[in-house]
Amino acid sequence: SSGINAEYGVLCVVRDTVDPVNDERMARFVTGSHMKHHPANNRGEADNAEGEDTKNHINQDLLKKYIMYARTKVKPKLHYVDQDKVAALYAELRRESMATGSIPITVRHIESMIRMAEAHAKLHLREYVREDDINIAIRSMLESFIDTQKYSVMKNMTATFSKYLSYKKDNNELLLFILKQLAKDQMVYSRSRYGGAAGVSTVEVSAEELEDKARQINIHNLQPFYESDLFIANKFIHDKKKKNIILTL
């Protein structure tokens, strides 16, 4: 409701969507985490149970020390903030929310954005808040605000504020999101046509369709994505000869 949105600067909408790949990864993570932290379990066995996904993770004790140091020792200052940019964004958001009849934007959202910028600078142990801290905060605040809107309003706002929402987003993450949507659409089509998913172990997506959608967001070279750990970890395989992408369920 508008009351809740006025009380909190950032709202995170959690959707329980069915995704066979993510569901399996989540199940593996939960079971691996319980095995790792059980006092009666052997450390080596627990590490093996989690697989190679944890090879680049930061040790939890080190992470706790880092967070404690950042919280207690680092106090970033607002040395320079593009006030014209923030003011223009605020005015544009107000105008868009009034035009679409969405939940209204308030000054509280701008205050939250400034606090998020300070938090982002603190996370990087900086003495001053930089422009990229502001840009990341703007993106986070917009994503949160737009996610609380109705679908039709969300779609319009996403297009209107795309230049802010795409700031420093990893191309691989964007491409994975698009690819998962294409795979999901293909699964829905297969189930409606063949009646259920019994016996279906793979889903094929046209690589050309993914590349067309990538060009729409100014991504022209997908080879790094096809070779990325993110692509492989989500059980996708790129078949160059057949020009398709195969998802193993």
Disulfide bonds with the S-S distance in Angstrom:
none
